[in-house]
């Protein structure tokens, strides 16, 4: 039987973590959830431990501190590969990604020949709700910047709702991924593109968080601007192959 793993990084997500776990698990019986918690001081990990007592499909990696989104996902990817999962997802903890879309992404990888399915805000049918106009403009501008420099045929390169086939993550050298903030999402797609895997974008509606605090800050955008330039140079040297 095929197995799928949904990786959800957490830092101070006590308001959301129990509900997001339950919502993800109910989408398909093949789905397990892996929480990667960066030593949340609000007790997020304790909530997960209590859920684990009753639900064997929930797993957790506890880390010693706030080490970054990218390293959280890399840890999750390695866990998923080692445990033999066929499909491995990235998803936020705050319900900005609708858990009901998990099966849509899975279907595209399972039945439509995609190696990677990206939940996209910027393809036909995609949408964003509850963002201010300046944040939408910044996000869309970032996508144009990345596409121009990277030549990737991906309209939402910063998207963080993704399904990978295991074979993709096995092929990539995950230790070469250098960006650790939200720009990690760009570098992962670029590495996939450099290795000639098929990326398919699936329209989703992205809804800004209702509970908890956003982790977005100006250093994230600085990393993206400079990091994409470095990433493009590494791509020319064959670094990702």
N, CA, C and O of each residue as an XYZ file, in Angstrom:
964
protein
N       0.836     -1.207      0.000
C       0.000      0.000      0.000
C       0.869      1.254      0.000
O       1.848      1.329      0.743
N       0.522      2.228     -0.818
C       1.265      3.478     -0.854
C       1.097      4.247      0.456
O       0.091      4.126      1.155
N       2.119      5.036      0.757
C       2.097      5.851      1.969
C       2.472      7.285      1.620
O       3.328      7.522      0.768
N       1.824      8.235      2.282
C       2.127      9.648      2.092
C       2.409     10.292      3.445
O       1.786      9.954      4.452
N       3.359     11.226      3.450
C       3.745     11.921      4.676
C       3.578     13.421      4.473
O       4.106     13.988      3.516
N       2.842     14.061      5.375
C       2.671     15.510      5.359
C       3.574     16.109      6.429
O       3.370     15.884      7.622
N       4.579     16.875      5.993
C       5.516     17.508      6.923
C       4.995     18.895      7.274
O       4.711     19.705      6.392
N       4.873     19.159      8.567
C       4.372     20.447      9.039
C       5.363     21.012     10.062
O       5.388     20.553     11.204
N       6.173     21.990      9.678
C       7.066     22.631     10.647
C       6.261     23.510     11.617
O       5.279     24.139     11.223
N       6.677     23.545     12.856
C       5.964     24.369     13.835
C       6.927     25.156     14.705
O       7.998     24.678     15.077
N       6.519     26.365     15.015
C       7.136     27.178     16.055
C       6.025     28.053     16.627
O       5.521     28.958     15.962
N       5.657     27.766     17.868
C       4.557     28.484     18.533
C       3.259     28.391     17.728
O       2.695     29.406     17.319
N       2.805     27.184     17.514
C       1.554     26.942     16.771
C       0.535     26.201     17.638
O      -0.226     25.373     17.137
N       0.525     26.499     18.936
C      -0.349     25.760     19.844
C      -1.830     25.967     19.505
O      -2.654     25.092     19.771
N      -2.169     27.125     18.917
C      -3.572     27.375     18.566
C      -4.025     26.522     17.377
O      -5.216     26.250     17.223
N      -3.075     26.102     16.541
C      -3.421     25.449     15.283
C      -3.074     23.968     15.199
O      -3.690     23.233     14.427
N      -2.089     23.517     15.986
C      -1.458     22.236     15.668
C      -2.422     21.050     15.766
O      -2.394     20.176     14.899
N      -3.260     20.994     16.780
C      -4.171     19.850     16.908
C      -5.165     19.812     15.751
O      -5.447     18.748     15.202
N      -5.686     20.964     15.389
C      -6.681     21.007     14.314
C      -6.076     20.701     12.951
O      -6.698     20.027     12.130
N      -4.856     21.196     12.707
C      -4.255     20.941     11.398
C      -3.886     19.467     11.258
O      -3.995     18.911     10.165
N      -3.458     18.832     12.326
C      -3.164     17.397     12.289
C      -4.433     16.614     11.962
O      -4.436     15.767     11.069
N      -5.505     16.902     12.687
C      -6.759     16.179     12.468
C      -7.268     16.377     11.047
O      -7.731     15.430     10.410
N      -7.181     17.617     10.547
C      -7.678     17.905      9.199
C      -6.858     17.184      8.136
O      -7.417     16.692      7.156
N      -5.557     17.116      8.315
C      -4.712     16.424      7.336
C      -4.978     14.925      7.341
O      -5.076     14.313      6.278
N      -5.094     14.335      8.506
C      -5.293     12.882      8.606
C      -6.614     12.437      8.002
O      -6.705     11.329      7.473
N      -7.627     13.269      8.068
C      -8.941     12.842      7.599
C      -9.080     12.879      6.076
O     -10.089     12.427      5.535
N      -8.079     13.412      5.388
C      -8.189     13.517      3.933
C      -8.005     12.190      3.222
O      -8.623     11.958      2.183
N      -7.160     11.307      3.765
C      -6.893     10.019      3.098
C      -6.237      9.084      4.102
O      -5.354      9.515      4.844
N      -6.638      7.817      4.150
C      -6.041      6.898      5.122
C      -4.569      6.598      4.884
O      -3.902      6.065      5.771
N      -4.045      6.929      3.699
C      -2.613      6.672      3.463
C      -1.737      7.786      4.031
O      -0.512      7.669      4.032
N      -2.356      8.865      4.515
C      -1.596     10.023      4.982
C      -1.181      9.881      6.445
O      -2.002      9.578      7.310
N       0.102     10.105      6.704
C       0.638     10.313      8.045
C       1.067     11.772      8.151
O       1.242     12.451      7.139
N       1.234     12.248      9.379
C       1.688     13.619      9.618
C       2.978     13.581     10.420
O       3.098     12.848     11.401
N       3.946     14.390      9.982
C       5.187     14.581     10.734
C       5.291     16.044     11.147
O       5.387     16.926     10.294
N       5.274     16.301     12.442
C       5.506     17.636     12.976
C       7.001     17.793     13.235
O       7.620     16.955     13.890
N       7.574     18.877     12.712
C       8.968     19.204     13.009
C       8.941     20.477     13.857
O       8.753     21.577     13.338
N       9.129     20.313     15.150
C       8.957     21.437     16.073
C      10.305     21.975     16.532
O      11.179     21.224     16.966
N      10.454     23.290     16.426
C      11.708     23.953     16.783
C      11.690     24.471     18.214
O      11.920     25.653     18.470
N      11.410     23.550     19.146
C      11.455     23.876     20.569
C      10.525     25.030     20.916
O      10.925     25.987     21.580
N       9.280     24.931     20.459
C       8.298     25.991     20.687
C       8.095     26.234     22.181
O       7.756     25.300     22.907
N       8.292     27.457     22.655
C       8.094     27.719     24.085
C       6.636     27.729     24.513
O       6.346     27.747     25.709
N       5.708     27.719     23.553
C       4.288     27.792     23.925
C       3.662     26.424     24.210
O       2.475     26.349     24.528
N       4.437     25.346     24.102
C       3.903     24.019     24.414
C       3.350     23.257     23.225
O       2.636     22.272     23.410
N       3.659     23.685     22.015
C       3.186     22.984     20.816
C       3.547     21.506     20.853
O       2.705     20.655     20.564
N       4.795     21.192     21.207
C       5.251     19.797     21.201
C       4.481     18.946     22.202
O       4.240     17.766     21.946
N       4.096     19.511     23.320
C       3.339     18.750     24.321
C       1.962     18.368     23.790
O       1.468     17.274     24.061
N       1.348     19.269     23.037
C       0.063     18.949     22.408
C       0.230     17.775     21.452
O      -0.588     16.856     21.434
N       1.292     17.815     20.662
C       1.542     16.731     19.696
C       1.793     15.406     20.419
O       1.295     14.364     19.991
N       2.538     15.436     21.479
C       2.813     14.208     22.245
C       1.518     13.592     22.765
O       1.365     12.370     22.754
N       0.602     14.412     23.212
C      -0.684     13.892     23.691
C      -1.485     13.261     22.560
O      -2.149     12.243     22.759
N      -1.425     13.855     21.382
C      -2.114     13.284     20.222
C      -1.491     11.943     19.849
O      -2.202     11.005     19.489
N      -0.169     11.850     19.934
C       0.537     10.619     19.571
C       0.130      9.425     20.439
O       0.219      8.280     19.997
N      -0.311      9.684     21.653
C      -0.731      8.602     22.533
C      -1.934      7.845     21.969
O      -2.126      6.663     22.255
N      -2.740      8.541     21.163
C      -3.957      7.952     20.604
C      -3.880      7.720     19.095
O      -4.694      6.983     18.540
N      -2.909      8.345     18.432
C      -2.889      8.309     16.969
C      -1.500      7.913     16.446
O      -0.580      8.731     16.453
N      -1.346      6.654     15.994
C      -0.038      6.180     15.507
C       0.389      6.794     14.185
O       1.533      6.611     13.771
N      -0.490      7.512     13.516
C      -0.136      8.135     12.234
C       0.522      9.509     12.411
O       0.834     10.185     11.430
N       0.726      9.910     13.654
C       1.355     11.196     13.936
C       2.765     10.972     14.471
O       2.969     10.194     15.402
N       3.716     11.649     13.885
C       5.130     11.522     14.248
C       5.681     12.914     14.533
O       5.090     13.916     14.131
N       6.798     12.973     15.219
C       7.363     14.286     15.543
C       8.878     14.213     15.633
O       9.447     13.258     16.162
N       9.515     15.255     15.099
C      10.933     15.521     15.323
C      11.008     16.790     16.164
O      10.494     17.834     15.763
N      11.641     16.702     17.320
C      11.844     17.879     18.163
C      13.281     18.356     18.011
O      14.226     17.583     18.173
N      13.432     19.629     17.701
C      14.760     20.184     17.519
C      15.097     21.126     18.669
O      14.212     21.548     19.413
N      16.371     21.451     18.811
C      16.823     22.158     19.998
C      16.520     23.650     19.976
O      16.561     24.302     21.019
N      16.223     24.190     18.821
C      15.950     25.616     18.748
C      15.364     25.985     17.405
O      15.071     25.115     16.585
N      15.191     27.288     17.179
C      14.607     27.783     15.945
C      15.682     27.787     14.865
O      16.485     28.717     14.782
N      15.695     26.746     14.044
C      16.781     26.509     13.093
C      16.414     26.845     11.656
O      17.248     26.706     10.762
N      15.191     27.282     11.418
C      14.827     27.710     10.082
C      13.902     26.749      9.364
O      13.953     25.536      9.571
N      13.056     27.312      8.517
C      12.073     26.528      7.778
C      12.727     25.489      6.883
O      12.297     24.337      6.837
N      13.769     25.904      6.170
C      14.405     24.997      5.228
C      14.993     23.766      5.890
O      14.802     22.650      5.408
N      15.708     23.959      6.994
C      16.301     22.808      7.671
C      15.234     21.910      8.278
O      15.438     20.702      8.399
N      14.090     22.489      8.662
C      12.984     21.679      9.173
C      12.470     20.741      8.083
O      12.255     19.552      8.323
N      12.275     21.289      6.883
C      11.800     20.447      5.800
C      12.842     19.410      5.371
O      12.492     18.272      5.061
N      14.110     19.796      5.351
C      15.154     18.828      4.992
C      15.148     17.664      5.978
O      15.259     16.506      5.573
N      15.020     17.964      7.268
C      14.927     16.900      8.275
C      13.726     16.012      8.009
O      13.809     14.789      8.125
N      12.600     16.636      7.647
C      11.402     15.870      7.330
C      11.553     15.022      6.085
O      11.106     13.876      6.054
N      12.184     15.581      5.049
C      12.402     14.816      3.825
C      13.231     13.565      4.102
O      12.910     12.474      3.631
N      14.293     13.742      4.866
C      15.167     12.599      5.163
C      14.415     11.542      5.971
O      14.596     10.344      5.756
N      13.580     11.986      6.893
C      12.742     11.058      7.662
C      11.805     10.303      6.713
O      11.681      9.082      6.804
N      11.156     11.019      5.817
C      10.217     10.392      4.898
C      10.880      9.379      3.979
O      10.326      8.309      3.725
N      12.063      9.715      3.482
C      12.802      8.782      2.623
C      13.177      7.533      3.412
O      12.966      6.414      2.945
N      13.729      7.722      4.599
C      14.170      6.583      5.411
C      13.020      5.672      5.809
O      13.203      4.464      5.958
N      11.822      6.253      5.982
C      10.663      5.464      6.397
C       9.870      4.915      5.216
O       8.842      4.267      5.414
N      10.328      5.164      3.998
C       9.733      4.543      2.822
C       8.426      5.136      2.336
O       7.629      4.432      1.716
N       8.181      6.423      2.601
C       6.962      7.057      2.102
C       7.067      7.288      0.594
O       8.133      7.644      0.091
N       5.985      7.090     -0.110
C       5.965      7.240     -1.565
C       5.769      8.685     -1.997
O       6.284      9.103     -3.034
N       5.024      9.448     -1.201
C       4.742     10.849     -1.499
C       4.999     11.658     -0.226
O       4.604     11.260      0.870
N       5.659     12.785     -0.390
C       6.039     13.598      0.764
C       5.617     15.041      0.504
O       5.987     15.640     -0.506
N       4.839     15.584      1.433
C       4.256     16.914      1.290
C       4.951     17.936      2.183
O       5.499     17.607      3.235
N       4.908     19.194      1.725
C       5.150     20.350      2.581
C       3.807     21.053      2.801
O       3.028     21.214      1.862
N       3.540     21.465      4.034
C       2.319     22.218      4.305
C       2.493     23.073      5.551
O       3.143     22.654      6.509
N       1.914     24.272      5.543
C       1.976     25.157      6.708
C       1.022     24.686      7.802
O       0.059     23.963      7.550
N       1.323     25.120      9.023
C       0.527     24.713     10.186
C      -0.687     25.597     10.424
O      -1.541     25.257     11.243
N      -0.782     26.727      9.725
C      -1.728     27.765     10.121
C      -3.017     27.813      9.297
O      -3.772     28.780      9.390
N      -3.274     26.779      8.494
C      -4.467     26.690      7.644
C      -4.450     27.676      6.476
O      -5.474     27.872      5.822
N      -3.296     28.299      6.205
C      -3.201     29.076      4.966
C      -3.258     28.150      3.760
O      -3.652     28.566      2.671
N      -2.864     26.893      3.955
C      -3.053     25.839      2.962
C      -4.235     24.980      3.407
O      -4.260     24.479      4.532
N      -5.196     24.818      2.531
C      -6.399     24.049      2.845
C      -6.068     22.558      2.811
O      -5.682     22.048      1.759
N      -6.206     21.843      3.933
C      -5.909     20.404      3.937
C      -6.688     19.611      2.897
O      -6.232     18.553      2.461
N      -7.859     20.106      2.491
C      -8.636     19.397      1.483
C      -7.923     19.342      0.133
O      -8.241     18.503     -0.710
N      -6.952     20.247     -0.069
C      -6.200     20.248     -1.317
C      -5.089     19.196     -1.344
O      -4.472     18.980     -2.387
N      -4.833     18.551     -0.226
C      -3.822     17.491     -0.208
C      -4.130     16.413     -1.247
O      -3.235     15.965     -1.965
N      -5.383     16.002     -1.325
C      -5.741     14.935     -2.258
C      -5.640     15.407     -3.709
O      -5.380     14.599     -4.601
N      -5.840     16.697     -3.957
C      -5.689     17.224     -5.317
C      -4.228     17.181     -5.757
O      -3.927     16.792     -6.886
N      -3.331     17.576     -4.874
C      -1.907     17.499     -5.196
C      -1.458     16.053     -5.359
O      -0.696     15.726     -6.269
N      -1.940     15.193     -4.467
C      -1.596     13.773     -4.547
C      -2.052     13.169     -5.866
O      -1.329     12.383     -6.478
N      -3.250     13.537     -6.303
C      -3.798     13.009     -7.552
C      -2.916     13.375     -8.748
O      -2.709     12.557     -9.644
N      -2.405     14.588     -8.758
C      -1.576     15.040     -9.877
C      -0.271     14.253     -9.952
O       0.206     13.940    -11.043
N       0.309     13.933     -8.790
C       1.531     13.115     -8.786
C       1.235     11.641     -9.039
O       2.020     10.943     -9.681
N       0.137     11.190     -8.547
C      -0.205      9.771     -8.623
C      -0.759      9.372     -9.987
O      -0.438      8.301    -10.503
N      -1.595     10.237    -10.571
C      -2.345      9.870    -11.767
C      -2.001     10.690    -13.017
O      -2.303     10.258    -14.130
N      -1.386     11.845    -12.859
C      -1.195     12.748    -13.994
C       0.261     12.893    -14.429
O       0.571     13.725    -15.282
N       1.150     12.097    -13.855
C       2.527     12.085    -14.330
C       3.434     13.166    -13.797
O       4.559     13.315    -14.274
N       2.976     13.929    -12.816
C       3.839     14.957    -12.231
C       4.834     14.317    -11.266
O       4.504     13.368    -10.556
N       6.049     14.848    -11.250
C       7.020     14.455    -10.232
C       6.860     15.308     -8.981
O       7.097     14.853     -7.862
N       6.453     16.552     -9.194
C       6.212     17.500     -8.109
C       4.938     18.271     -8.426
O       4.789     18.791     -9.532
N       4.020     18.349     -7.469
C       2.796     19.142     -7.627
C       2.882     20.336     -6.682
O       3.089     20.173     -5.479
N       2.721     21.527     -7.230
C       2.837     22.763     -6.466
C       1.460     23.411     -6.343
O       0.812     23.686     -7.353
N       1.015     23.655     -5.119
C      -0.206     24.414     -4.906
C       0.057     25.874     -5.206
O       0.767     26.545     -4.456
N      -0.509     26.377     -6.301
C      -0.113     27.668     -6.847
C      -1.198     28.728     -6.701
O      -2.375     28.482     -6.965
N      -0.768     29.914     -6.273
C      -1.660     31.067     -6.168
C      -1.783     31.812     -7.487
O      -2.738     32.563     -7.686
N      -0.833     31.614     -8.385
C      -0.698     32.498     -9.536
C      -0.955     31.827    -10.885
O      -0.595     32.376    -11.926
N      -1.568     30.657    -10.875
C      -2.073     30.088    -12.115
C      -3.580     30.348    -12.166
O      -4.191     30.735    -11.169
N      -4.161     30.129    -13.338
C      -5.607     30.345    -13.496
C      -6.375     29.509    -12.462
O      -6.160     28.302    -12.349
N      -7.255     30.150    -11.724
C      -8.028     29.480    -10.683
C      -7.440     29.641     -9.297
O      -8.110     29.347     -8.307
N      -6.179     30.109     -9.201
C      -5.562     30.349     -7.909
C      -5.990     31.683     -7.329
O      -6.436     32.567     -8.061
N      -5.855     31.835     -6.010
C      -6.328     33.068     -5.373
C      -5.623     33.257     -4.039
O      -5.048     32.319     -3.487
N      -5.675     34.478     -3.531
C      -5.167     34.833     -2.204
C      -6.257     35.594     -1.470
O      -6.884     36.491     -2.034
N      -6.485     35.232     -0.205
C      -7.485     35.928      0.600
C      -6.852     36.467      1.881
O      -5.958     35.857      2.467
N      -7.343     37.612      2.285
C      -6.984     38.245      3.560
C      -5.569     38.809      3.596
O      -5.034     39.055      4.677
N      -4.959     39.017      2.443
C      -3.695     39.736      2.384
C      -3.952     41.186      2.007
O      -4.892     41.487      1.271
N      -3.107     42.087      2.517
C      -3.163     43.475      2.085
C      -2.599     43.588      0.672
O      -1.836     42.730      0.230
N      -2.981     44.655     -0.034
C      -2.553     44.803     -1.425
C      -1.046     44.879     -1.551
O      -0.485     44.385     -2.529
N      -0.356     45.508     -0.552
C       1.095     45.639     -0.656
C       1.802     44.301     -0.474
O       2.855     44.063     -1.066
N       1.220     43.428      0.349
C       1.822     42.106      0.520
C       1.624     41.256     -0.743
O       2.520     40.513     -1.143
N       0.455     41.372     -1.359
C       0.220     40.663     -2.618
C       1.188     41.158     -3.687
O       1.760     40.364     -4.434
N       1.368     42.475     -3.754
C       2.273     43.051     -4.744
C       3.703     42.587     -4.521
O       4.417     42.289     -5.479
N       4.127     42.523     -3.262
C       5.477     42.077     -2.948
C       5.668     40.612     -3.330
O       6.695     40.240     -3.898
N       4.672     39.783     -3.014
C       4.762     38.355     -3.326
C       4.788     38.115     -4.833
O       5.588     37.326     -5.336
N       3.902     38.808     -5.539
C       3.846     38.619     -6.991
C       5.107     39.163     -7.659
O       5.614     38.582     -8.619
N       5.606     40.283     -7.140
C       6.855     40.825     -7.660
C       8.016     39.872     -7.442
O       8.886     39.733     -8.302
N       8.027     39.208     -6.277
C       9.076     38.233     -5.999
C       9.017     37.073     -6.982
O      10.050     36.564     -7.415
N       7.800     36.655     -7.333
C       7.668     35.547     -8.273
C       8.202     35.923     -9.650
O       8.829     35.100    -10.317
N       7.959     37.155    -10.079
C       8.485     37.618    -11.370
C      10.010     37.692    -11.329
O      10.685     37.278    -12.272
N      10.541     38.216    -10.238
C      12.002     38.305    -10.052
C      12.651     36.923    -10.148
O      13.654     36.747    -10.840
N      12.073     35.954     -9.455
C      12.639     34.597     -9.454
C      12.542     33.972    -10.841
O      13.505     33.373    -11.321
N      11.398     34.106    -11.482
C      11.218     33.501    -12.805
C      12.159     34.116    -13.823
O      12.673     33.417    -14.697
N      12.391     35.417    -13.718
C      13.270     36.096    -14.658
C      14.707     35.609    -14.518
O      15.383     35.367    -15.518
N      15.173     35.467    -13.287
C      16.555     35.055    -13.062
C      16.768     33.556    -13.259
O      17.798     33.135    -13.785
N      15.801     32.764    -12.841
C      15.998     31.300    -12.829
C      15.580     30.618    -14.120
O      16.041     29.514    -14.411
N      14.705     31.263    -14.910
C      14.131     30.687    -16.129
C      13.218     29.503    -15.823
O      12.878     28.741    -16.728
N      12.821     29.339    -14.583
C      11.924     28.233    -14.244
C      10.526     28.491    -14.776
O      10.031     29.612    -14.659
N       9.871     27.493    -15.359
C       8.485     27.657    -15.825
C       7.487     27.417    -14.696
O       6.568     26.607    -14.828
N       7.676     28.127    -13.588
C       6.824     27.980    -12.404
C       6.313     29.366    -12.037
O       7.107     30.255    -11.728
N       5.015     29.560    -12.067
C       4.441     30.885    -11.830
C       4.418     31.275    -10.358
O       4.329     32.459    -10.032
N       4.497     30.286     -9.462
C       4.492     30.580     -8.024
C       5.704     29.901     -7.377
O       5.549     28.935     -6.629
N       6.911     30.404     -7.663
C       8.122     29.735     -7.171
C       8.318     29.814     -5.668
O       9.103     29.046     -5.111
N       7.619     30.729     -4.996
C       7.755     30.830     -3.540
C       6.711     30.001     -2.796
O       6.676     30.020     -1.565
N       5.859     29.273     -3.524
C       4.796     28.481     -2.898
C       5.367     27.436     -1.943
O       6.441     26.880     -2.174
N       4.622     27.182     -0.863
C       5.080     26.223      0.142
C       4.145     25.055      0.380
O       4.272     24.352      1.382
N       3.203     24.840     -0.534
C       2.267     23.711     -0.428
C       2.585     22.785     -1.598
O       2.216     23.065     -2.739
N       3.271     21.681     -1.308
C       3.911     20.904     -2.374
C       3.831     19.413     -2.070
O       3.899     18.996     -0.914
N       3.686     18.619     -3.125
C       3.785     17.166     -3.034
C       4.940     16.703     -3.912
O       4.998     17.019     -5.100
N       5.854     15.953     -3.314
C       6.983     15.370     -4.037
C       6.823     13.849     -4.114
O       6.411     13.208     -3.147
N       7.150     13.293     -5.258
C       7.382     11.857     -5.288
C       8.703     11.566     -4.579
O       9.647     12.352     -4.659
N       8.759     10.438     -3.890
C       9.971     10.091     -3.144
C      11.210     10.079     -4.035
O      12.291     10.489     -3.612
N      11.047      9.604     -5.276
C      12.189      9.496     -6.182
C      12.868     10.842     -6.427
O      14.079     10.900     -6.640
N      12.094     11.913     -6.396
C      12.658     13.250     -6.599
C      13.599     13.598     -5.454
O      14.732     14.024     -5.681
N      13.131     13.417     -4.232
C      13.932     13.764     -3.062
C      15.135     12.838     -2.918
O      16.172     13.249     -2.398
N      15.006     11.593     -3.373
C      16.141     10.683     -3.353
C      17.219     11.122     -4.335
O      18.410     10.963     -4.069
N      16.802     11.672     -5.466
C      17.752     12.109     -6.495
C      18.506     13.356     -6.076
O      19.704     13.467     -6.334
N      17.822     14.301     -5.430
C      18.469     15.554     -5.054
C      19.459     15.338     -3.910
O      19.241     14.503     -3.032
N      20.540     16.099     -3.936
C      21.448     16.122     -2.790
C      20.919     17.189     -1.834
O      21.223     18.374     -1.975
N      20.132     16.752     -0.869
C      19.450     17.700      0.021
C      20.423     18.529      0.854
O      20.081     19.624      1.301
N      21.625     18.018      1.064
C      22.613     18.760      1.848
C      23.187     19.947      1.085
O      23.881     20.782      1.665
N      22.900     20.027     -0.216
C      23.364     21.165     -1.008
C      22.405     22.354     -0.952
O      22.758     23.455     -1.373
N      21.212     22.140     -0.442
C      20.243     23.232     -0.346
C      20.696     24.182      0.757
O      20.807     23.789      1.918
N      20.958     25.441      0.385
C      21.594     26.375      1.312
C      20.658     27.400      1.932
O      20.922     27.879      3.035
N      19.576     27.745      1.254
C      18.678     28.762      1.776
C      17.780     28.166      2.847
O      17.261     27.063      2.678
N      17.594     28.880      3.940
C      16.909     28.283      5.091
C      15.570     28.927      5.416
O      14.744     28.305      6.085
N      15.328     30.160      4.960
C      14.055     30.819      5.211
C      13.044     30.444      4.139
O      13.094     29.343      3.590
N      12.131     31.351      3.841
C      11.125     31.055      2.823
C      11.745     30.902      1.433
O      11.143     30.285      0.554
N      12.946     31.458      1.227
C      13.637     31.287     -0.046
C      14.035     29.831     -0.280
O      14.364     29.443     -1.401
N      14.004     29.035      0.775
C      14.209     27.590      0.615
C      13.260     27.018     -0.428
O      13.640     26.144     -1.207
N      12.030     27.510     -0.443
C      11.038     26.999     -1.395
C      11.494     27.238     -2.832
O      11.292     26.389     -3.700
N      12.099     28.373     -3.078
C      12.602     28.690     -4.409
C      13.736     27.738     -4.789
O      13.751     27.179     -5.886
N      14.675     27.565     -3.876
C      15.845     26.737     -4.184
C      15.463     25.285     -4.422
O      16.037     24.629     -5.290
N      14.501     24.777     -3.660
C      14.061     23.398     -3.874
C      13.468     23.231     -5.277
O      13.789     22.270     -5.976
N      12.614     24.153     -5.682
C      12.027     24.049     -7.026
C      13.096     24.171     -8.103
O      13.036     23.494     -9.129
N      14.073     25.037     -7.864
C      15.148     25.211     -8.832
C      15.980     23.934     -8.962
O      16.356     23.543    -10.067
N      16.260     23.293     -7.844
C      17.002     22.033     -7.878
C      16.212     20.957     -8.614
O      16.779     20.175     -9.377
N      14.902     20.920     -8.382
C      14.038     19.977     -9.100
C      14.083     20.263    -10.601
O      14.221     19.349    -11.414
N      13.965     21.528    -10.951
C      13.988     21.942    -12.364
C      15.326     21.605    -13.013
O      15.364     21.134    -14.150
N      16.423     21.844    -12.298
C      17.753     21.560    -12.827
C      17.960     20.071    -13.093
O      18.781     19.689    -13.926
N      17.217     19.246    -12.388
C      17.325     17.794    -12.581
C      16.244     17.244    -13.505
O      16.033     16.033    -13.578
N      15.564     18.140    -14.208
C      14.632     17.779    -15.290
C      13.417     16.987    -14.828
O      12.852     16.212    -15.600
N      13.012     17.176    -13.573
C      11.768     16.571    -13.114
C      10.586     17.436    -13.570
O      10.733     18.633    -13.814
N       9.421     16.805    -13.677
C       8.232     17.508    -14.162
C       7.486     18.148    -13.000
O       7.039     17.466    -12.078
N       7.359     19.478    -13.061
C       6.637     20.242    -12.056
C       5.294     20.666    -12.632
O       5.232     21.237    -13.721
N       4.219     20.387    -11.901
C       2.872     20.785    -12.327
C       2.268     21.669    -11.244
O       2.275     21.311    -10.067
N       1.745     22.825    -11.646
C       1.095     23.722    -10.696
C      -0.405     23.462    -10.650
O      -1.063     23.326    -11.682
N      -0.928     23.397     -9.434
C      -2.344     23.131     -9.186
C      -2.928     24.372     -8.515
O      -2.404     24.803     -7.488
N      -3.987     24.958     -9.054
C      -4.527     26.183     -8.447
C      -5.090     25.938     -7.051
O      -5.851     24.997     -6.826
N      -4.702     26.802     -6.125
C      -5.238     26.748     -4.764
C      -5.635     28.153     -4.339
O      -5.206     29.140     -4.936
N      -6.457     28.231     -3.303
C      -6.744     29.499     -2.641
C      -5.945     29.560     -1.355
O      -6.139     28.746     -0.453
N      -5.050     30.524     -1.275
C      -4.210     30.727     -0.100
C      -4.936     31.702      0.827
O      -5.300     32.804      0.418
N      -5.141     31.288      2.076
C      -5.875     32.111      3.042
C      -4.949     32.460      4.201
O      -4.419     31.565      4.859
N      -4.751     33.738      4.457
C      -3.843     34.154      5.518
C      -4.305     33.610      6.864
O      -5.501     33.442      7.105
N      -3.340     33.339      7.733
C      -3.636     32.728      9.027
C      -4.656     33.537      9.829
O      -4.699     34.766      9.773
N      -5.482     32.786     10.585
C      -6.455     33.398     11.484
C      -5.959     33.413     12.928
O      -6.306     34.305     13.702
N      -5.140     32.412     13.284
C      -4.640     32.283     14.654
C      -3.119     32.220     14.648
O      -2.513     31.763     13.679
N      -2.505     32.681     15.735
C      -1.054     32.663     15.837
C      -0.437     33.865     15.143
O      -1.139     34.758     14.669
N       0.891     33.869     15.093
C       1.639     35.014     14.604
C       2.442     34.639     13.373
O       3.081     33.587     13.340
N       2.412     35.494     12.359
C       3.180     35.262     11.142
C       4.679     35.270     11.447
O       5.139     36.016     12.311
N       5.437     34.433     10.729
C       6.889     34.365     10.899
C       7.616     35.230      9.870
O       8.847     35.226      9.829
N       6.879     35.971      9.038
C       7.461     36.784      7.977
C       8.179     37.993      8.559
O       7.667     38.644      9.470
N       9.381     38.299      8.028
C      10.100     39.503      8.431
C      11.010     39.952      7.293
O      11.151     39.256      6.287
N      11.632     41.133      7.462
C      12.412     41.707      6.356
C      13.640     40.883      6.008
O      14.065     40.885      4.853
N      14.227     40.173      6.977
C      15.414     39.357      6.683
C      15.090     38.249      5.697
O      15.957     37.818      4.937
N      13.841     37.783      5.706
C      13.413     36.745      4.773
C      13.494     37.253      3.338
O      13.929     36.528      2.444
N      13.071     38.508      3.117
C      13.108     39.073      1.774
C      14.542     39.352      1.332
O      14.876     39.178      0.160
N      15.388     39.784      2.264
C      16.795     40.001      1.926
C      17.449     38.690      1.502
O      18.214     38.654      0.539
N      17.143     37.609      2.228
C      17.703     36.309      1.869
C      17.256     35.911      0.469
O      18.041     35.371     -0.310
N      16.005     36.177      0.156
C      15.480     35.790     -1.147
C      16.169     36.560     -2.268
O      16.549     35.965     -3.276
N      16.335     37.860     -2.112
C      16.930     38.683     -3.170
C      18.366     38.251     -3.451
O      18.737     38.017     -4.602
N      19.162     38.149     -2.405
C      20.571     37.779     -2.583
C      20.711     36.287     -2.873
O      21.522     35.876     -3.702
N      19.914     35.492     -2.182
C      20.020     34.040     -2.324
C      19.691     33.558     -3.718
O      20.309     32.613     -4.209
N      18.721     34.194     -4.370
C      18.351     33.773     -5.723
C      19.486     34.046     -6.703
O      19.714     33.256     -7.620
N      20.197     35.148     -6.521
C      21.351     35.434     -7.368
C      22.428     34.360     -7.205
O      22.989     33.879     -8.190
N      22.709     33.991     -5.960
C      23.694     32.945     -5.705
C      23.223     31.599     -6.254
O      24.009     30.832     -6.811
N      21.949     31.332     -6.091
C      21.363     30.082     -6.590
C      21.514     29.974     -8.102
O      21.874     28.920     -8.627
N      21.234     31.079     -8.800
C      21.353     31.085    -10.260
C      22.786     30.796    -10.690
O      23.011     30.056    -11.647
N      23.746     31.371     -9.993
C      25.154     31.124    -10.311
C      25.509     29.651    -10.072
O      26.180     29.028    -10.894
N      25.059     29.108     -8.954
C      25.345     27.699     -8.674
C      24.724     26.804     -9.741
O      25.305     25.786    -10.118
N      23.542     27.185    -10.227
C      22.902     26.411    -11.276
C      23.729     26.363    -12.541
O      23.819     25.319    -13.186
N      24.343     27.498    -12.911
C      25.192     27.529    -14.104
C      26.405     26.624    -13.962
O      26.919     26.115    -14.958
N      26.867     26.418    -12.733
C      28.056     25.578    -12.533
C      27.717     24.095    -12.419
O      28.614     23.269    -12.249
N      26.419     23.744    -12.513
C      26.021     22.341    -12.379
C      25.962     21.844    -10.954
O      25.984     20.638    -10.706
N      25.888     22.767    -10.023
C      25.920     22.451     -8.599
C      24.812     21.487     -8.178
O      25.034     20.625     -7.328
N      23.645     21.622     -8.754
C      22.477     20.842     -8.299
C      22.348     19.483     -8.993
O      21.482     18.688     -8.630
N      23.180     19.215     -9.966
C      23.053     17.955    -10.715
C      23.915     16.835    -10.124
O      23.916     15.718    -10.643
